[in-house]
Amino acid sequence: MSARTVPLHQLAHARTGDKGDRASISVVAYDPAHWPLLVDQVTEARVAGLFASRAPTAVRRYLLPRLAAMNFVLDDVLDGGVNDSLNLDTHGKTLSSLLLTLPISIDDKETP
């Protein structure tokens, strides 16, 4: 059995929300059959590593198995939030795009 690597966006879609300096990123599998794969590989540690340049003080993952979804809450990643930041994207709406670049290892037999 051989494996290949695909970006997360081939297996799921995402949406970002914000509140103050906290971002919330939901990841939803296109196919519920890929849910266990995403649970195994889209972890708090990997997400924290992917967002290391934004220096989150905490990354928490909440699993929603009935929806084949998960939600990540990242603290202190919006440079203070809408009212405090000179950052071009103070709402963090594009952060979901970064998360969707996360490499996922998948069996060749599975089709994203």
C-alpha positions as CSV (number, residue, x, y, z in Angstrom):
1,M,0.0,0.0,0.0
2,S,1.5,3.3,-1.0
3,A,0.7,6.8,0.2
4,R,0.8,10.2,-1.2
5,T,0.5,13.7,0.2
6,V,-2.3,16.1,-0.7
7,P,-3.2,19.5,0.7
8,L,-6.0,19.5,3.2
9,H,-8.2,21.6,0.7
10,Q,-8.6,18.4,-1.4
11,L,-10.3,16.7,1.5
12,A,-12.1,19.5,3.4
13,H,-13.3,23.1,3.3
14,A,-12.8,25.7,6.0
15,R,-14.2,28.9,7.4
16,T,-12.7,31.4,9.8
17,G,-14.4,33.6,12.3
18,D,-12.9,36.0,14.9
19,K,-13.6,37.6,18.2
20,G,-11.1,40.1,19.5
21,D,-7.6,38.5,19.2
22,R,-9.0,35.0,18.9
23,A,-9.6,33.1,15.6
24,S,-11.9,30.2,15.1
25,I,-11.4,28.0,12.1
26,S,-13.8,25.3,11.2
27,V,-12.7,22.4,9.0
28,V,-15.4,20.2,7.4
29,A,-14.7,17.0,5.5
30,Y,-16.1,16.8,2.0
31,D,-16.6,13.1,2.5
32,P,-17.3,11.7,6.0
33,A,-15.2,8.7,5.1
34,H,-12.2,10.9,5.4
35,W,-13.1,12.1,8.9
36,P,-10.9,9.6,10.8
37,L,-7.9,10.6,8.6
38,L,-8.5,14.2,9.4
39,V,-8.8,13.5,13.1
40,D,-5.5,11.7,13.0
41,Q,-3.6,14.3,11.0
42,V,-5.2,17.7,11.6
43,T,-4.1,18.0,15.2
44,E,-3.6,20.9,17.6
45,A,0.2,20.4,17.4
46,R,0.3,20.5,13.6
47,V,-2.0,23.5,13.4
48,A,0.1,25.3,16.0
49,G,3.2,24.5,13.9
50,L,1.6,25.8,10.8
51,F,0.6,29.1,12.5
52,A,3.9,29.4,14.4
53,S,4.7,32.7,12.6
54,R,1.6,34.2,14.2
55,A,2.7,32.9,17.6
56,P,-0.6,31.6,19.0
57,T,-0.6,31.3,22.8
58,A,-3.0,28.4,22.7
59,V,-4.5,26.2,20.0
60,R,-7.6,24.1,20.9
61,R,-9.4,21.6,18.8
62,Y,-13.1,20.6,19.2
63,L,-14.3,17.6,17.3
64,L,-17.8,17.5,15.8
65,P,-18.0,13.9,14.5
66,R,-21.7,14.0,13.5
67,L,-20.8,16.7,11.1
68,A,-17.4,15.3,10.1
69,A,-16.0,18.6,11.2
70,M,-13.7,20.1,13.7
71,N,-13.2,23.6,15.1
72,F,-9.9,25.1,16.1
73,V,-9.6,28.1,18.4
74,L,-6.3,30.0,18.2
75,D,-5.6,32.6,20.8
76,D,-3.6,35.8,20.2
77,V,-3.2,35.4,16.4
78,L,-4.9,38.6,15.1
79,D,-2.3,41.2,16.3
80,G,-4.8,42.5,18.8
81,G,-7.9,42.1,16.7
82,V,-9.9,44.5,14.5
83,N,-9.6,47.6,16.7
84,D,-5.9,47.2,17.7
85,S,-4.1,45.9,14.6
86,L,-2.5,47.5,11.6
87,N,-2.6,44.0,10.0
88,L,-4.2,44.0,6.6
89,D,-6.5,41.1,7.6
90,T,-7.4,41.9,11.1
91,H,-10.4,39.7,11.0
92,G,-8.3,36.7,10.1
93,K,-10.6,35.6,7.3
94,T,-7.7,34.3,5.2
95,L,-6.4,32.1,8.0
96,S,-8.5,29.2,6.8
97,S,-6.7,29.4,3.5
98,L,-3.4,28.8,5.3
99,L,-4.8,25.9,7.2
100,L,-6.1,24.3,4.0
101,T,-2.4,24.1,2.8
102,L,-1.7,21.5,5.6
103,P,-0.2,18.4,4.0
104,I,-2.2,15.2,4.6
105,S,-0.9,11.7,3.9
106,I,-3.5,9.6,2.1
107,D,-3.5,6.0,0.7
108,D,-3.3,5.9,-3.1
109,K,-6.6,3.9,-3.1
110,E,-8.5,6.8,-1.6
111,T,-9.7,9.5,-3.9
112,P,-10.0,13.0,-2.6
